[in-house]
Amino acid sequence: MQTIGEDDFPLSYCAGGRETHKRLEALYEQRARDAICAIFNVHTSALDRFAQRNPAGFCDYPDPKQRAAFWDEHLLERSAVVDDSVPTAYLSEFDQGLYGGLFGGEVRFLSDPGTGWISSMVPPLFSDLSESRGLTFNPQHPWFRRYVEQMDIFARAAAGKFGISHLILIDSLNFVFELVGATNTYLALLDTPDQVAEAIDFAFDLNVAVHEAFFEHVGLVAGGTCSNMVGWVRGRVVSESVDPFHMMSVDDFEKWGRGPVERMFKHFDGGVVHIHGNGRHLLEAVSTLPGLKAIYLGDDKGYEQSFSILPELKRRVGDMPLVLTVAYSDFCDALDKHELTGGVLYTVTDTPDPEAANRQMDRVRNYEL
């Protein structure tokens, strides 16, 4: 278990140090409306080496020691950037496939050379939801033991240098998707709602077990959770998904989605949520979830980029912090024109190099609304 105390922050790969910690805490805990935080993504040679060894496409489960070494190399190289990032490795191998794999699903891995991720998914386990009755969670299952082993390997490799991000929850309707697929889940909501409710209850206990294990084996950094979504946030905070409700009405979210999320946030110390382009109709409802720390806005083909309509989106969520991605040129243009919106963490893509990132970050720290 990696527990780094308050006085020991920063991690050695966190170039922003204590200032980064304070700036993120002001954004997420104080909900400072004037907070302007920024992470500048730069390409690393570690990503090039990953791409050479791992072409895009399906692959086998990787050696966790090699994965830990990749994150170490990538985050060390990236530490030349003095921004609001907290160096964080992500357990991408278990971001979805773990949950279905625990019940006999075929876990499929996919390499993404652009991000260094090897992610996972599982085809639906059953054709009908009634077939899922009687499932039991076994902590000795090979996939759960593999999950724990990789966490321990990562924690040893990361100790004192970088953090390990919480991973996505696959609970509520997300777990029903794992069981029978999306279409059958939506049909089951109409035809067999009692079976859906039963599966949701089972998913809660399963996800609590998965994420309690994360906090047991990974621990906290400076009293908080490292997050690939929002950087760092105080407490034992989980990464929730409301993706199935992107295709549903706000009323459906209130009926089926709010309760499980609130229950999960109450069990831990709150959570963060991501919203895709087709889910923006949920912003007002999601932003009122008790315990919610921030919303990550995903951009998707066919929808306006979040950055281009940010003032409107921020108005809709009030003082809830937002996190989004923006191209380097667009960010710098808004910085030049003094048009940045407060209460936001900007993840800046296509940054030319660490020197450019650090020049712009100096301006960000001095930015006043």
C-alpha positions as CSV (number, residue, x, y, z in Angstrom):
1,M,0.0,0.0,0.0
2,Q,1.4,3.4,-1.0
3,T,0.3,6.1,1.4
4,I,2.2,9.3,1.0
5,G,1.6,11.8,3.8
6,E,0.7,15.4,3.7
7,D,4.2,16.6,4.4
8,D,5.8,14.4,1.8
9,F,3.9,15.9,-1.2
10,P,5.0,16.3,-4.0
11,L,5.8,13.1,-5.7
12,S,9.3,13.4,-7.1
13,Y,7.9,13.4,-10.7
14,C,5.5,16.2,-9.9
15,A,7.3,19.3,-11.0
16,G,4.5,21.6,-9.9
17,G,4.9,20.3,-6.3
18,R,3.0,21.8,-3.4
19,E,1.7,24.6,-5.6
20,T,-0.1,22.1,-7.9
21,H,-1.6,20.4,-4.8
22,K,-2.9,23.7,-3.5
23,R,-4.3,24.9,-6.9
24,L,-6.2,21.6,-7.5
25,E,-7.5,21.7,-4.0
26,A,-8.8,25.2,-4.5
27,L,-10.6,24.1,-7.6
28,Y,-12.2,20.9,-6.3
29,E,-12.7,21.6,-2.6
30,Q,-13.3,25.3,-2.6
31,R,-14.9,25.4,-6.0
32,A,-13.1,28.6,-6.7
33,R,-14.9,30.3,-9.6
34,D,-11.7,32.2,-10.6
35,A,-9.5,29.0,-10.6
36,I,-7.7,28.5,-13.9
37,C,-5.7,25.3,-13.9
38,A,-3.9,23.7,-16.8
39,I,-2.2,20.4,-17.8
40,F,-0.1,20.5,-20.9
41,N,0.2,17.2,-22.7
42,V,3.6,16.7,-24.4
43,H,4.7,13.7,-26.5
44,T,7.4,11.6,-25.0
45,S,10.0,9.1,-26.4
46,A,8.5,6.5,-24.0
47,L,5.3,6.7,-26.1
48,D,7.3,6.2,-29.3
49,R,8.9,3.1,-27.8
50,F,5.5,1.8,-26.7
51,A,4.2,2.3,-30.2
52,Q,7.1,0.3,-31.7
53,R,6.4,-2.6,-29.4
54,N,2.6,-2.4,-29.3
55,P,1.0,-1.6,-32.7
56,A,-2.7,-0.5,-32.6
57,G,-5.1,-3.4,-32.4
58,F,-6.0,-6.4,-30.2
59,C,-3.3,-7.9,-28.1
60,D,-2.6,-10.2,-25.2
61,Y,-2.6,-9.3,-21.5
62,P,0.8,-7.5,-21.1
63,D,3.5,-8.2,-18.5
64,P,2.5,-5.8,-15.6
65,K,6.2,-5.2,-14.8
66,Q,6.7,-3.9,-18.4
67,R,3.6,-1.8,-18.0
68,A,4.9,-0.3,-14.8
69,A,8.2,0.4,-16.4
70,F,6.5,2.2,-19.3
71,W,4.6,4.5,-16.9
72,D,7.8,5.2,-15.0
73,E,9.7,6.2,-18.2
74,H,6.8,8.3,-19.6
75,L,6.1,10.2,-16.3
76,L,9.8,10.8,-15.6
77,E,10.2,12.3,-19.1
78,R,7.0,14.3,-18.7
79,S,8.2,15.8,-15.3
80,A,10.0,18.5,-17.3
81,V,6.6,20.2,-17.6
82,V,5.8,22.4,-14.6
83,D,2.0,22.5,-14.7
84,D,-1.0,21.5,-12.7
85,S,-0.6,17.8,-13.5
86,V,-0.1,15.1,-10.9
87,P,2.0,12.2,-12.5
88,T,-0.3,9.3,-12.6
89,A,-0.3,5.8,-14.1
90,Y,-3.6,4.3,-15.1
91,L,-4.6,0.6,-14.7
92,S,-6.0,0.6,-18.3
93,E,-5.8,-3.1,-18.5
94,F,-8.7,-3.3,-16.0
95,D,-10.7,-0.3,-17.0
96,Q,-13.7,-2.4,-18.2
97,G,-12.7,-6.0,-18.9
98,L,-12.2,-6.9,-15.3
99,Y,-15.8,-6.7,-14.4
100,G,-17.1,-9.2,-17.0
101,G,-13.9,-11.3,-16.8
102,L,-14.7,-12.1,-13.1
103,F,-17.8,-14.1,-14.3
104,G,-16.3,-16.0,-17.2
105,G,-16.3,-13.4,-19.9
106,E,-13.7,-13.3,-22.7
107,V,-11.5,-10.4,-21.8
108,R,-10.1,-8.7,-24.9
109,F,-7.2,-6.3,-24.8
110,L,-6.6,-3.4,-27.2
111,S,-3.4,-1.4,-27.7
112,D,-3.6,2.4,-28.3
113,P,-0.1,3.7,-29.3
114,G,-1.2,7.3,-29.0
115,T,-1.9,7.1,-25.2
116,G,0.2,4.2,-24.1
117,W,-2.9,2.4,-23.0
118,I,-3.7,-1.3,-23.2
119,S,-7.4,-1.3,-22.4
120,S,-9.9,-4.1,-22.1
121,M,-13.5,-5.0,-22.8
122,V,-15.7,-8.1,-22.7
123,P,-18.5,-9.3,-25.0
124,P,-21.9,-9.7,-23.3
125,L,-22.0,-12.7,-21.1
126,F,-25.6,-13.7,-21.5
127,S,-28.4,-13.4,-24.1
128,D,-31.0,-12.9,-21.4
129,L,-30.7,-11.1,-18.0
130,S,-32.4,-14.0,-16.2
131,E,-29.4,-16.1,-16.9
132,S,-27.3,-13.9,-14.7
133,R,-29.2,-14.8,-11.5
134,G,-27.0,-16.6,-9.0
135,L,-23.8,-14.8,-9.8
136,T,-21.3,-14.6,-6.9
137,F,-18.1,-12.7,-6.6
138,N,-15.0,-14.7,-5.8
139,P,-12.0,-12.7,-4.6
140,Q,-9.8,-15.7,-5.5
141,H,-10.9,-15.6,-9.1
142,P,-7.8,-15.5,-11.4
143,W,-8.8,-12.1,-12.9
144,F,-9.2,-10.6,-9.5
145,R,-5.9,-12.0,-8.3
146,R,-4.3,-10.6,-11.5
147,Y,-5.8,-7.2,-10.7
148,V,-4.4,-7.3,-7.2
149,E,-1.0,-8.4,-8.4
150,Q,-0.8,-5.6,-11.0
151,M,-1.8,-3.0,-8.4
152,D,1.0,-4.3,-6.1
153,I,3.6,-4.2,-8.9
154,F,2.5,-0.7,-9.8
155,A,2.6,0.5,-6.2
156,R,6.1,-0.7,-5.7
157,A,7.3,0.9,-9.0
158,A,5.5,4.2,-8.2
159,A,6.5,4.6,-4.6
160,G,7.6,8.2,-4.0
161,K,7.7,9.0,-7.7
162,F,4.2,9.0,-9.2
163,G,0.6,8.1,-8.3
164,I,-1.8,5.4,-9.6
165,S,-5.2,6.6,-10.8
166,H,-8.4,5.2,-9.6
167,L,-10.1,3.2,-12.4
168,I,-13.6,3.5,-13.8
169,L,-16.5,1.9,-12.0
170,I,-18.7,-0.4,-14.0
171,D,-21.8,-0.3,-11.9
172,S,-25.5,0.4,-12.3
173,L,-26.6,0.0,-16.0
174,N,-22.9,-0.2,-17.1
175,F,-22.7,-3.6,-15.4
176,V,-26.0,-4.7,-17.0
177,F,-24.4,-3.8,-20.3
178,E,-21.6,-6.2,-19.4
179,L,-24.1,-8.9,-18.7
180,V,-26.4,-8.7,-21.8
181,G,-25.2,-5.8,-23.9
182,A,-26.7,-2.3,-24.4
183,T,-29.8,-3.1,-26.5
184,N,-31.0,-6.0,-24.2
185,T,-30.4,-3.7,-21.2
186,Y,-32.7,-1.0,-22.5
187,L,-35.3,-3.7,-23.4
188,A,-35.0,-5.2,-19.9
189,L,-35.7,-1.8,-18.4
190,L,-39.1,-2.1,-20.1
191,D,-39.8,-5.8,-19.9
192,T,-38.1,-7.0,-16.7
193,P,-37.3,-4.0,-14.5
194,D,-37.1,-6.1,-11.3
195,Q,-34.3,-8.1,-12.9
196,V,-32.4,-4.9,-13.8
197,A,-32.8,-3.6,-10.2
198,E,-31.4,-6.9,-8.9
199,A,-28.4,-6.7,-11.2
200,I,-27.8,-3.1,-10.1
201,D,-27.8,-4.1,-6.5
202,F,-25.3,-6.9,-7.2
203,A,-23.1,-4.4,-9.2
204,F,-22.9,-2.1,-6.2
205,D,-21.4,-4.8,-4.0
206,L,-19.1,-5.9,-6.7
207,N,-17.8,-2.4,-7.4
208,V,-17.3,-1.7,-3.7
209,A,-15.1,-4.8,-3.5
210,V,-13.1,-3.8,-6.5
211,H,-12.5,-0.3,-5.4
212,E,-11.9,-1.0,-1.7
213,A,-9.2,-3.3,-3.0
214,F,-7.8,-0.4,-4.9
215,F,-7.5,1.9,-1.9
216,E,-6.1,-1.0,0.2
217,H,-3.3,-1.8,-2.3
218,V,-2.7,1.6,-3.8
219,G,-3.5,4.0,-1.0
220,L,-3.7,7.8,-1.1
221,V,-1.3,10.6,-2.1
222,A,-1.3,13.6,0.3
223,G,-4.7,12.5,1.6
224,G,-6.2,12.3,-1.8
225,T,-6.9,10.1,-4.9
226,C,-4.9,10.4,-8.1
227,S,-7.2,10.6,-11.1
228,N,-6.7,10.3,-14.9
229,M,-9.9,12.3,-15.1
230,V,-9.2,15.3,-12.9
231,G,-5.6,15.0,-11.7
232,W,-5.9,14.7,-7.9
233,V,-8.8,15.2,-5.4
234,R,-9.0,14.9,-1.7
235,G,-10.3,11.7,-0.1
236,R,-11.1,8.2,-1.3
237,V,-12.8,9.3,-4.5
238,V,-14.1,7.1,-7.2
239,S,-14.5,7.6,-11.0
240,E,-18.2,7.0,-11.9
241,S,-19.7,6.5,-15.3
242,V,-23.2,7.5,-16.4
243,D,-22.7,6.6,-20.0
244,P,-25.8,4.4,-20.5
245,F,-27.9,7.4,-19.6
246,H,-26.5,9.5,-22.4
247,M,-29.0,7.6,-24.6
248,M,-31.8,8.2,-22.1
249,S,-33.9,11.1,-20.8
250,V,-33.2,13.1,-17.7
251,D,-36.3,11.5,-16.1
252,D,-34.8,8.0,-16.8
253,F,-31.5,9.1,-15.2
254,E,-33.4,10.3,-12.1
255,K,-35.3,7.0,-11.9
256,W,-32.5,4.6,-12.6
257,G,-29.2,6.4,-12.4
258,R,-29.1,8.9,-9.5
259,G,-29.7,6.4,-6.7
260,P,-26.8,4.1,-7.5
261,V,-24.4,7.0,-8.0
262,E,-25.4,8.7,-4.8
263,R,-25.1,5.4,-2.9
264,M,-21.6,4.8,-4.3
265,F,-20.4,8.4,-3.6
266,K,-21.7,8.1,0.0
267,H,-19.8,4.8,0.5
268,F,-16.6,6.5,-0.5
269,D,-15.7,10.2,-0.2
270,G,-17.5,11.3,-3.3
271,G,-16.6,10.9,-7.0
272,V,-16.0,12.4,-10.4
273,V,-18.0,11.8,-13.5
274,H,-17.4,12.2,-17.2
275,I,-20.0,13.3,-19.7
276,H,-19.7,12.7,-23.5
277,G,-21.0,15.0,-26.2
278,N,-24.3,13.1,-26.5
279,G,-24.9,13.3,-22.7
280,R,-24.8,17.0,-22.2
281,H,-28.6,17.1,-21.6
282,L,-27.7,15.5,-18.2
283,L,-25.4,18.3,-17.0
284,E,-27.9,20.0,-14.7
285,A,-29.0,16.8,-13.1
286,V,-25.5,15.3,-12.7
287,S,-24.1,18.5,-11.3
288,T,-26.4,18.2,-8.3
289,L,-25.2,14.8,-7.2
290,P,-24.1,15.0,-3.5
291,G,-20.4,14.3,-3.2
292,L,-19.6,15.1,-6.9
293,K,-16.2,16.8,-7.1
294,A,-15.9,17.6,-10.9
295,I,-17.2,16.7,-14.3
296,Y,-14.9,15.8,-17.1
297,L,-16.3,16.8,-20.5
298,G,-15.5,14.4,-23.3
299,D,-15.5,15.6,-26.9
300,D,-17.0,13.3,-29.6
301,K,-17.3,13.4,-33.3
302,G,-20.5,15.2,-34.4
303,Y,-20.8,17.4,-31.4
304,E,-19.5,20.9,-30.7
305,Q,-16.2,20.9,-28.9
306,S,-16.7,21.6,-25.2
307,F,-14.1,24.5,-25.3
308,S,-16.1,26.3,-28.0
309,I,-19.2,26.5,-25.9
310,L,-17.6,26.5,-22.4
311,P,-19.3,29.6,-21.0
312,E,-22.7,28.1,-21.7
313,L,-21.7,24.7,-20.2
314,K,-20.2,26.4,-17.1
315,R,-23.4,28.4,-16.6
316,R,-25.4,25.2,-16.6
317,V,-23.4,23.5,-13.9
318,G,-22.9,26.6,-11.6
319,D,-19.8,26.3,-9.3
320,M,-19.2,22.6,-10.2
321,P,-15.6,22.4,-11.5
322,L,-15.2,21.2,-15.1
323,V,-12.3,19.5,-16.8
324,L,-11.9,19.4,-20.6
325,T,-9.4,19.1,-23.4
326,V,-8.5,21.9,-25.8
327,A,-5.9,22.2,-28.6
328,Y,-2.8,24.2,-27.7
329,S,-3.4,26.8,-30.4
330,D,-7.0,27.4,-29.2
331,F,-5.9,27.6,-25.6
332,C,-3.1,30.1,-26.3
333,D,-5.4,32.2,-28.4
334,A,-8.0,32.4,-25.5
335,L,-5.1,33.1,-23.1
336,D,-3.9,36.0,-25.3
337,K,-7.4,37.4,-25.6
338,H,-8.1,37.0,-21.9
339,E,-11.2,34.8,-22.6
340,L,-10.6,31.8,-20.4
341,T,-13.5,30.7,-18.2
342,G,-12.8,30.2,-14.5
343,G,-13.5,27.1,-12.4
344,V,-12.0,24.8,-15.0
345,L,-9.0,22.5,-15.4
346,Y,-7.8,22.7,-19.1
347,T,-6.0,19.7,-20.5
348,V,-4.1,21.2,-23.4
349,T,-3.3,18.8,-26.3
350,D,-0.7,19.1,-29.0
351,T,1.7,21.1,-26.9
352,P,4.9,21.4,-28.9
353,D,7.5,20.8,-26.1
354,P,8.1,21.2,-22.4
355,E,9.6,24.7,-22.9
356,A,6.4,25.9,-24.6
357,A,4.3,24.3,-21.9
358,N,6.2,26.1,-19.1
359,R,6.1,29.4,-20.8
360,Q,2.3,29.2,-21.1
361,M,2.0,27.9,-17.6
362,D,3.7,30.9,-16.2
363,R,1.0,33.0,-17.8
364,V,-1.7,30.7,-16.4
365,R,-0.5,31.1,-12.9
366,N,-0.7,34.9,-13.3
367,Y,-4.0,34.9,-15.0
368,E,-6.8,36.9,-13.3
369,L,-10.4,36.9,-14.4
